[in-house]
């Protein structure tokens, strides 16, 4: 699990969590990081459809994710 405290990093532009067995991303993390442009989850078991709820679009396999425009 990714710590929800990362949601307080309002200027964070990129977050790379590759190969870290991430199963879930707290929704408040995605909403709290207003400047976040890239979320990389290559090699993580999280499903792309789990991030679409937070307004993010992911490539197949949960790889590179970007905010939905």
Phi, psi and omega in degrees: 000138178275131181299132179297339180300337177297338178296344178276356181272080188293340181260001180297125183256332181218141179225118181251115181239027183305139174055039180244019178052043178282122179257340183205151175238121178301134183299327179292337176295315181292322180283328182285334180265075185297335181268355184298123182249334183221131176233114183255124183230031180302134178079008179261148182281000180295143179270141180304325181293339178288337179267341180297333177299323180277008179084025180245149176245134184236147174289162181307143179080009177073027183286257183270129183239144179224154178297141176290138183265000000 
